[in-house]
């Protein structure tokens, strides 16, 4: 049985596609999902049997090899994130940029604070 990665799967429509090493992608319908599995996540590895169908290869049965990584739910509301961005931009424009323009790095405390806020904002935007 080949092992492939889920390219995409739409739970609402009930189908998706998985990569098939060395061949064309394989159609995966909701009917071949194992009992208790409602959807597949992109990048999830699965083992599958397939057969040629009228529109291309179609999975006959699958075995899930990885559990999908769940994205952490956002902890902050968009308004809070906007406020954080506004605050960090004020600090960057008022303290970081002038120091850099003068040819020196900002003090360590300010640099750490800005970096910590930027990491938090990036994490929220990426989730």
N, C-alpha and C positions, 0 to 999 in steps of 0.2 A: 504494500500500500504506500503510495507517495505521501510525503509530508510537505505541506505548503503553509503559507501565511495568508490570513484573511486580508484581502485588499479593501473590501468594504462590505457592509451588511446593513440593510435597512429593515428594522424590525416591523415598521408599519406596513411596508410592502411585502415583507416575508421572504426576501431573497437577497443574495449578494454574490460575490465572486471571491475565489481563493486562487492564489498563484499555484501553478503546476510546474515544477522545475523542468525545464527543457521543452515545454509544450505550452499550448494556449491556456488561458485562465479557465477555471472550472466553475460552472454555475452551482450555487448551493441554495436550495429551496428550504423553506421552513419545515417541510415534512421530513427531512432527513436529520434534523437536529436531535441530539440525544434527549431522552426524557428529562424534563426539568430545566432545559436550556431554552431560553426565549430569544436570545440574540447572540451574535458573535461580535467581537471587537476587532478593529483594524490592528494588524500585526500579530494577532493571536495565532499560535501554531496549531494546526490540526492534521490528523492523518485521515485519509479518505480513499474510498473506492469510487471509481467513476466509469461511465460508459459514454460512448458516442451517442448523441441525440441529434435531432433534426437541426437545432440551432448551435450545436457545438457540444463539448463535453459537459456532462452533468453528474454531480455527486450522487451516489446511491446510498452511501452511509458514511458517517464521519465519526471520528474519535477525537475528543479535545485533549491536546497535550499540555497547554498552558491555561491557567486561569487569567482572565483579562485583568489588566491593571485598572483599577477604579480611580477616576479623577476625584481629587478632594473637592468637596463643595466649597464655593467661595464663602469666605467668612465675612466679607465686607460688602455693603451695598454700594452701588455705583456712585452715589452721592458722596459716600465716605472716601472712596478711592479718588474721586475728583478733588476733594478737599486735600487729601494727602499730596496729590500731584501739585496742586497750587502751592502748598506750603514748601515742598522741596524745591520747586522752581524759584520761589522767593529767596530761599537760602542759597541756591546755586548762583542766582543773579547778584545777590548782595554780598556774599562772602567767598564763594569758590571762584567765580569768574574773575573778579578783580585781582585776587592773589595770583591766579594763573597768568593774567595779562601783565602783571608786574614781574613775572619770571620766577615765581616761587610757588611751591605747593601750599595748600591751606594747612592749618594746624591739624594735628592728628585727630583730635576730638571731633571737630567739625566734619572732617573727611569720613570718619567712621559713622557718624550720625546720618549723613547724606547717603552713604553706601548702604546702610541698613534699611533706610526708607526705600531706596531704589530697588533693593532685592525684594522687599515686601510687595511693592507695587508690581514688579515683574512677575512674581509668583501668583498674585491675584489675577493678573491679565492672562497668564498662561493656563490657569485652571478652568 
